[in-house]
Every structure is written in C-alpha cells, then in structure tokens.
Amino acid sequence: SGPDDLSATVCAAYNPEFLFFDIVVVDDEHRNDNGTQTLWRGDAVQIAFDPYRDARKKKNLNVHGYFDDDLMLSAALTEQGAWLYYERSPRAEFHKKAFATDVRRDESTKTTHYRLQLPWAAFPQEFKPETGKIIGFAVCILDRDQNNSIAEYWLQSGPGLAGGQEPALLHGLLIE
C-alpha cells in the first residue's frame, strides 16, 4: 500500500496527427505475462474515449456500453515486449489490433514509463480534434501484485473503465 505500491503521473498533448500520452507509473512490482488481447489482466494502462460524448444520450434511450464510435485501448510491457492494443476502434485498421509501442521499466526507481502516440486516424473518420472540444475520457492504471492472475487494484481518472465499463460515466478531456 502507499505511493510506492501504485501512483502515477499522466500528461497529454496533441498535434494534428496524434494524441500523445506520457504516463509514469510508480509500482513496487511490475507483472504482466499476458498476450496482447488480455494486457488489462496485468500491470497496464487502459484508456477510453467517447469522442462525441454521446453515450449519455444513448444511455437515456436505455442503450448501454461502448459503441462503434468509441475507443478503448490497453498498453503494457510484457514478456513479449511493449504493446498497444486497440480493444475498440471505429476504424477497421485499428480494431482488435496490436502495435509495438514505447514502454520501459526502470527497476532501480520502480517506475514504468509509457510513451504512447495515438493516431487521430484511429478515431471516427469524421472526428477532428479542435480547440475547445470536450471528449469523453478515462485513464486507468492497473496493478497486478504477487501471484494474482488478474490486476486487482487500480487508479483511474474517473469511472467508466475499471469496475464496470460504461462510457456514459467518462469524464471530459478538453482539447486546448
């Protein structure tokens, strides 16, 4: 327990082609021996987006869950390397696909550094990042300790990922 067991700093930036995340996780033990489709079962980062923030409207119509215009992805450093896996994407070239990414572990400081570069092309084709736009967003840092078979602990920016995937609960990310 405590900040040495799990704490994180999350920074984001963007340009016309990419959304960047620089995430530094302090974790006394890094453990992820999963395949790309189950990165979330170990030490990992999950990020979700509701680009049009329309999940609340859909929920009012009694339609729940992630939709074709939403994104959800996981990133992790595994025994097979560093991976970024798109669990959901409205674009076929990204949906259910894994890409090599930049995740590094420093055992001397017990930190894992995620440098993620997400192409806007993974978002809906009509979506354009514009100053002042607010998109639904959550980031979750998953922590798997000891011999557990799944990450039982997490930090998250808000609801909508861990503890129940519900995009209507995602907080807003302001593009400035």
Backbone torsions as a table, in degrees:
resi	resn	phi	psi	omega
1	SER	NA	163.7	179.8
2	GLY	96.8	175.8	-175.3
3	PRO	-66.0	-21.2	177.3
4	ASP	-77.7	-21.6	177.6
5	ASP	-80.6	-39.5	176.0
6	LEU	-165.9	117.1	171.2
7	SER	-152.3	161.7	-176.1
8	ALA	-155.9	155.5	171.1
9	THR	-123.6	130.7	-178.0
10	VAL	-123.0	125.0	175.9
11	CYS	-125.3	146.3	179.5
12	ALA	-134.0	150.5	175.3
13	ALA	-152.3	168.2	178.5
14	TYR	-151.9	162.3	168.5
15	ASN	-137.4	-176.7	-176.9
16	PRO	-62.3	-19.8	-177.4
17	GLU	-103.9	-29.1	-171.4
18	PHE	-138.0	154.4	167.0
19	LEU	-109.5	125.1	-175.2
20	PHE	-108.4	141.1	171.8
21	PHE	-126.8	135.0	173.7
22	ASP	-121.0	107.5	-173.4
23	ILE	-122.0	124.3	177.0
24	VAL	-114.3	120.6	-177.3
25	VAL	-111.8	128.4	172.0
26	VAL	-98.4	122.4	-177.5
27	ASP	-150.1	125.6	-176.4
28	ASP	-63.9	-20.6	-178.0
29	GLU	-145.3	124.0	177.0
30	HIS	-101.4	125.9	-177.5
31	ARG	-144.6	113.2	171.6
32	ASN	-154.3	106.7	179.0
33	ASP	-116.4	28.5	-176.2
34	ASN	-95.2	163.3	173.4
35	GLY	-79.4	172.8	-173.7
36	THR	-60.7	-34.8	-177.1
37	GLN	-76.4	-11.4	-179.7
38	THR	-128.3	34.3	178.8
39	LEU	-55.6	-34.9	-177.0
40	TRP	-62.9	-13.3	180.0
41	ARG	-76.8	-15.9	-180.0
42	GLY	-120.7	-165.5	175.0
43	ASP	-61.7	120.8	-174.2
44	ALA	-163.8	173.0	172.3
45	VAL	-119.6	133.4	172.2
46	GLN	-117.4	141.3	178.1
47	ILE	-133.7	137.4	178.1
48	ALA	-128.4	148.2	179.3
49	PHE	-135.9	138.8	167.2
50	ASP	-119.0	86.4	-169.5
51	PRO	-55.7	-33.8	-177.4
52	TYR	-100.3	0.5	-177.2
53	ARG	48.5	44.5	-178.3
54	ASP	-103.7	0.9	-177.7
55	ALA	-65.0	-33.4	178.7
56	ARG	-65.2	-41.1	177.4
57	LYS	-62.4	-43.4	179.6
58	LYS	-65.5	-37.9	179.0
59	LYS	-64.1	-36.6	176.7
60	ASN	-64.2	-22.6	175.8
61	LEU	-92.2	12.0	179.1
62	ASN	67.1	31.9	175.1
63	VAL	-112.8	121.2	-173.5
64	HIS	-118.8	161.1	174.3
65	GLY	98.9	-179.6	178.5
66	TYR	-78.2	148.5	-174.6
67	PHE	-118.3	175.9	-175.7
68	ASP	-60.5	-22.4	-178.9
69	ASP	-95.6	2.0	-178.5
70	ASP	-95.5	159.7	176.9
71	LEU	-125.8	145.7	171.6
72	MET	-147.9	132.8	-177.4
73	LEU	-143.3	159.9	176.9
74	SER	-128.3	147.2	174.8
75	ALA	-133.0	140.8	-179.2
76	ALA	-160.8	157.0	170.3
77	LEU	-100.9	116.8	-177.7
78	THR	-117.2	179.9	175.7
79	GLU	-65.0	-21.8	179.0
80	GLN	-95.9	4.2	179.0
81	GLY	120.9	-171.5	-178.9
82	ALA	-97.1	129.4	-173.9
83	TRP	-132.6	148.7	170.5
84	LEU	-121.7	118.7	-176.0
85	TYR	-119.2	124.0	178.2
86	TYR	-87.5	102.1	178.0
87	GLU	-72.4	-30.7	176.3
88	ARG	-143.1	136.5	171.4
89	SER	-158.0	141.3	177.5
90	PRO	-72.2	-8.7	-177.5
91	ARG	-106.3	125.2	-174.7
92	ALA	-58.7	-31.5	-178.2
93	GLU	-71.1	-9.1	177.7
94	PHE	-116.3	-33.8	-174.2
95	HIS	-56.4	125.3	179.0
96	LYS	59.3	35.5	179.6
97	LYS	-123.0	149.3	179.0
98	ALA	-113.3	144.3	179.0
99	PHE	-133.1	144.5	174.1
100	ALA	-64.2	145.9	-179.3
101	THR	-144.3	-178.3	-176.3
102	ASP	-106.4	99.6	174.3
103	VAL	-132.3	127.3	-177.7
104	ARG	-131.8	142.6	179.5
105	ARG	-111.3	133.9	174.2
106	ASP	-116.6	101.5	-177.3
107	GLU	-65.2	-28.8	-178.3
108	SER	-66.4	-32.0	178.5
109	THR	-106.6	-2.6	-179.3
110	LYS	58.2	38.9	179.3
111	THR	-118.5	146.6	172.4
112	THR	-119.4	126.8	-174.7
113	HIS	-111.2	117.8	178.5
114	TYR	-103.2	121.6	174.0
115	ARG	-117.0	98.7	-173.0
116	LEU	-107.2	136.5	179.8
117	GLN	-124.1	104.1	-176.6
118	LEU	-102.4	118.3	180.0
119	PRO	-71.6	137.6	174.8
120	TRP	-60.3	-21.4	178.3
121	ALA	-62.9	-16.9	176.4
122	ALA	-79.3	-14.8	178.2
123	PHE	-82.4	172.3	177.6
124	PRO	-54.7	144.3	-174.3
125	GLN	-55.7	-36.8	-177.3
126	GLU	-79.4	-14.0	-174.5
127	PHE	-71.5	133.3	176.5
128	LYS	-129.2	129.7	176.0
129	PRO	-72.9	121.4	-178.1
130	GLU	-131.4	142.5	176.9
131	THR	-55.7	131.4	180.0
132	GLY	93.9	-13.0	179.3
133	LYS	-75.2	141.2	176.2
134	ILE	-115.8	127.4	178.7
135	ILE	-117.5	151.0	175.2
136	GLY	-67.2	138.0	-171.7
137	PHE	-156.2	143.4	168.5
138	ALA	-151.9	146.4	172.4
139	VAL	-127.0	139.9	-178.2
140	CYS	-133.0	129.6	176.8
141	ILE	-102.0	115.2	-176.3
142	LEU	-95.6	141.0	-175.4
143	ASP	-129.5	116.5	176.2
144	ARG	-110.6	117.9	-179.1
145	ASP	-109.9	156.0	174.4
146	GLN	49.2	-132.8	-174.9
147	ASN	-99.5	21.9	177.7
148	ASN	-65.4	148.9	-179.6
149	SER	-90.5	-5.8	-177.8
150	ILE	-149.7	154.7	176.6
151	ALA	-67.8	114.8	-177.8
152	GLU	-98.2	-11.0	-177.7
153	TYR	-126.2	152.9	178.8
154	TRP	-160.5	159.5	168.1
155	LEU	-116.1	139.9	175.5
156	GLN	-144.5	152.3	-177.7
157	SER	-70.3	-20.7	-179.7
158	GLY	175.5	176.3	-177.7
159	PRO	-71.1	167.6	175.5
160	GLY	120.7	-12.0	178.4
161	LEU	-119.8	-92.6	-178.6
162	ALA	-66.2	143.1	-179.5
163	GLY	82.4	8.3	178.9
164	GLY	135.4	113.6	-177.5
165	GLN	-81.3	109.8	-177.2
166	GLU	-146.3	98.7	-176.3
167	PRO	-63.0	-20.2	177.7
168	ALA	-65.0	-19.6	-178.7
169	LEU	-92.6	-7.3	-177.6
170	LEU	-61.3	139.6	174.9
171	HIS	-77.0	174.3	-178.4
172	GLY	-94.6	143.6	172.2
173	LEU	-115.4	116.7	-178.5
174	LEU	-86.4	126.5	176.4
175	ILE	-88.9	116.4	-179.2
176	GLU	-117.3	NA	NA
